[in-house]
Amino acid sequence: MASVWKLPVVFVVEDNDWAISVPRDVSTCIPSNADRAAAYGIPGVVVDGNDVLAVYEVAEAAVKSGKPAIVHLKIDPEAVTPTMSLTAIREKALAGKGA
């Protein structure tokens, strides 16, 4: 409906290569959820979900388009876990930047 009605919505898919309890490639036959966008006549883009600036740029472009879009964030499943504190996440991010 978002495509038909030209709704300004951005669908964000956070992909850590797992589909609940099985690897993604066992549960689907397409390499990227962004590929599904073509079936709906909307743009779909894959971006490194661990790169905050890249995510911002893609999301900003999708929002500015005023049309529906799918943004597929490929994330490192080891980057952040649900039990990590904000301090641990910050320290891990800074360590990756060489700070």
Summary of the structure (lengths in Angstrom):
residues: 99
radius of gyration: 15.5
end to end distance: 45.9
largest distance: 47.3
contacts: 226
relative contact order: 0.21
helix: 37%
strand: 21%
